[in-house]
Amino acid sequence: MRTSDGVYLAVVEFGGDGPPILLLHGLMGRATTWWPVTGWLTGHGRVLAFDARGHGRSQAAGPWTAERMAADAAEILEQAGAGPAVVIGHSMGGLHALVLAARRPDLVRAAVVEDMAVDFRGRSVDDARAWFGALPQPFPSLAAVRRAFGHPRPEFGDYMAECVEERADGYHLLSRTEHVVEIASEWARRAYWDVLPAVRCPTLLLQAEESVVPDGQAERIAAAIPGARHVRIPGSGHLVHAGAPGAYREAVEKFLAGAG
């Protein structure tokens, strides 16, 4: 589909019948990184996802802001005739789910936010820029991709193996470093506390044990959203749904049952 500002976004329909469920992936990810979850999630409704701008098979074009990318999600739902939906977002996608719920409450009936903060101000992206720049692209094999990203937790390697494409000289990341850094740079400049009071739908905040969320912030986010529930998943890293799939499924299915 094409957005109102002319950007092509690749949409994936995973199947299922009933209430719509929209999945929003994390930074550097793509729609198909949700495959481990969709096997059971399609039993709860019609599951769809899309590659965010600058990710996967979608067009790379700014603006690289959470507001614009949440608007992309709204347009996906409108064009697919799929609202109001349960919106499930990981990391970057979790922030976009919150912004979408605040800006377009008519399109979001419930939200799940997986290991994401609303305030990273003061953090520098220089280390991330240097790390991405040092990656040995192209990778000679998918095994090399998994080795490069699979520390300290192997699920990151599997995740990133889904986010490359094979070319004649090897495997290349589908996201460009400068776009990823630009997205993360906004998080270092702007907080999103202001959107939280406008989130009125049932909301589940899932936090990893080894979390990227600053200490105490998940509890503050939960307190700022009326009726939100905060659950920390023991033994999990940032990719909660991949590193602790059983606990993740249990928490989400319990939430969906209560969210109607």
C-alpha positions in Angstrom: 0.0 0.0 0.0 1.0 3.6 -0.3 0.7 6.2 2.5 -0.7 9.6 2.3 2.8 11.0 1.7 3.5 8.5 -1.1 5.6 5.9 0.6 5.2 2.3 -0.3 4.8 -0.1 2.6 4.9 -3.9 2.3 1.9 -5.5 4.1 1.8 -9.2 5.3 -1.4 -11.0 6.0 -0.7 -13.9 8.4 -4.3 -15.3 8.3 -6.9 -15.9 11.0 -10.5 -14.8 11.2 -12.2 -12.4 13.5 -11.1 -9.2 15.2 -8.1 -7.6 13.6 -4.6 -7.8 15.2 -1.9 -5.5 13.9 1.8 -6.3 14.7 4.4 -3.6 14.8 8.0 -4.8 14.7 11.1 -3.3 16.3 14.0 -1.2 15.0 15.8 -3.0 12.1 13.1 -5.6 12.0 10.4 -6.5 9.6 6.9 -8.0 9.6 8.1 -11.5 9.2 10.1 -11.4 12.4 6.7 -12.1 14.0 6.4 -15.6 12.5 7.1 -17.3 15.9 4.1 -15.6 17.4 1.6 -15.8 14.5 1.2 -19.5 14.7 -1.0 -19.2 17.8 -2.1 -15.6 17.5 -4.1 -16.3 14.3 -6.4 -18.3 16.6 -7.5 -15.0 18.2 -8.2 -13.0 15.0 -7.1 -11.7 11.6 -3.4 -11.0 12.0 -1.6 -8.5 9.8 1.7 -6.7 9.9 3.8 -4.4 7.7 7.4 -3.5 7.2 7.9 0.0 8.6 9.3 2.6 6.3 13.0 2.0 5.8 12.6 -1.6 6.9 12.2 -4.9 5.1 10.6 -4.4 1.6 9.1 -1.0 2.4 10.4 2.2 0.8 13.0 4.1 2.7 11.8 7.7 3.0 11.5 10.1 5.9 10.3 11.7 8.0 11.7 9.3 10.5 9.5 10.2 13.4 7.3 8.2 15.8 4.3 10.4 14.8 4.7 9.7 11.1 5.3 6.0 11.6 2.3 5.7 13.9 0.3 7.5 11.2 1.5 4.8 8.7 0.0 2.2 11.0 -3.3 4.1 11.1 -3.4 4.2 7.3 -2.6 0.5 7.1 -5.6 -0.2 9.3 -7.9 2.1 7.4 -6.9 0.8 3.9 -7.2 -2.8 5.1 -10.6 -2.1 6.7 -9.2 -3.6 9.9 -10.0 -1.3 12.8 -10.5 -1.1 15.6 -7.6 -3.5 16.2 -5.5 -5.0 18.9 -2.1 -3.5 18.3 0.9 -5.4 19.5 4.3 -3.7 19.2 7.8 -4.7 20.1 10.4 -2.0 21.0 10.1 0.7 18.3 6.7 -0.8 17.4 5.6 -0.5 21.1 6.2 3.2 21.0 4.3 3.5 17.8 1.4 1.5 19.3 1.2 4.0 22.1 1.2 7.0 19.8 -1.4 5.4 17.5 -3.7 4.6 20.5 -3.4 8.2 21.7 -3.9 9.8 18.3 -6.4 7.4 16.8 -8.4 5.8 19.6 -11.0 4.8 17.0 -8.6 2.4 15.5 -7.1 0.7 18.6 -9.3 -1.4 21.0 -6.3 -2.7 23.0 -2.5 -2.4 23.0 0.4 -4.6 23.9 3.8 -2.9 24.4 6.8 -5.1 24.6 9.9 -3.7 26.3 9.8 -0.1 25.3 10.3 3.2 27.1 8.9 6.6 26.2 11.9 8.6 27.5 15.5 7.9 26.4 16.5 11.5 26.5 20.2 12.1 27.3 21.3 8.9 25.7 23.8 9.2 22.8 23.4 7.3 19.5 27.1 7.7 18.7 27.9 4.3 20.1 25.1 2.7 18.0 26.3 4.5 14.9 29.9 3.3 15.5 28.7 -0.3 16.1 26.6 -0.5 13.0 29.4 1.0 11.0 31.7 -1.7 12.2 29.5 -4.5 11.1 31.2 -6.7 8.5 28.8 -6.3 5.6 28.2 -8.2 3.5 27.9 -11.2 5.7 29.1 -14.4 3.9 26.3 -16.6 5.3 23.2 -16.6 7.5 25.4 -18.3 10.1 27.6 -15.3 10.1 24.6 -13.0 10.6 23.6 -15.1 13.6 27.1 -15.0 15.0 27.3 -11.2 14.6 24.0 -10.5 16.4 23.5 -13.6 18.6 25.4 -12.3 21.7 24.6 -12.3 24.5 21.3 -13.9 23.6 20.9 -16.3 20.6 17.3 -15.1 19.7 18.8 -11.8 18.4 20.8 -13.7 15.9 17.7 -15.6 14.6 15.8 -12.3 14.5 18.4 -10.5 12.4 18.8 -13.5 10.1 15.2 -12.6 9.0 16.3 -9.0 8.3 18.8 -9.5 5.6 18.7 -10.1 1.9 21.0 -12.2 -0.2 22.9 -10.5 -3.0 25.6 -11.7 -5.3 28.3 -10.8 -2.8 26.6 -12.1 0.3 23.9 -11.0 2.8 23.1 -7.4 3.5 20.9 -5.8 6.1 17.6 -4.5 4.7 17.7 -1.4 6.9 20.3 1.3 6.2 22.4 2.4 9.2 21.7 6.1 8.7 17.9 5.6 8.8 18.1 3.4 11.9 20.2 6.0 13.6 17.9 8.8 12.6 14.9 7.0 14.1 16.8 6.3 17.4 18.1 9.9 17.5 14.6 11.2 17.9 14.1 9.0 21.0 17.2 10.7 22.5 15.8 14.1 21.9 12.1 13.8 22.7 10.1 12.1 25.4 6.5 10.8 24.8 5.0 11.2 28.3 2.5 13.6 26.8 0.8 10.9 24.7 0.1 8.5 27.7 -3.0 10.2 29.2 -4.7 10.0 25.9 -4.3 6.2 25.7 -7.7 5.0 26.9 -7.8 1.4 25.6 -6.8 -1.6 27.7 -3.0 -1.7 27.7 -0.5 -4.4 28.6 3.1 -3.4 29.2 5.5 -6.4 29.0 9.0 -5.8 30.3 12.0 -8.0 29.9 14.1 -9.0 32.9 17.1 -7.8 30.9 15.3 -4.7 29.8 16.2 -1.6 27.7 13.6 0.4 29.7 15.3 2.7 32.3 14.8 1.7 35.9 11.4 2.6 37.2 10.0 3.9 33.9 7.8 1.0 33.1 5.9 1.5 36.4 5.6 5.2 35.7 4.2 4.5 32.2 1.7 2.1 33.6 0.6 4.7 36.2 0.1 7.3 33.5 -2.2 5.1 31.4 -5.6 4.5 33.0 -6.0 0.8 33.8 -2.7 -0.3 32.2 -1.2 -3.6 33.5 2.6 -4.0 33.8 4.1 -7.5 33.7 7.9 -8.3 34.0 8.9 -11.6 32.3 11.6 -13.5 34.3 14.6 -14.8 32.3 13.8 -12.7 29.2 15.8 -10.3 27.1 14.6 -7.5 25.0 13.1 -9.9 22.5 10.6 -11.2 25.0 8.4 -13.0 22.5 11.4 -14.9 21.1 13.4 -15.5 24.3 10.5 -16.4 26.6 7.8 -17.6 24.2 5.7 -19.5 26.7 5.5 -16.7 29.2 4.9 -14.2 26.5 2.0 -16.2 25.1 0.5 -16.8 28.5 0.6 -13.1 29.3 -0.8 -12.0 25.9 -3.6 -14.6 25.8 -4.7 -13.7 29.3 -4.8 -10.0 28.3 -6.7 -10.7 25.1 -9.3 -12.7 27.0 -9.8 -9.8 29.5 -9.8 -7.1 26.8 -12.8 -8.6 25.1 
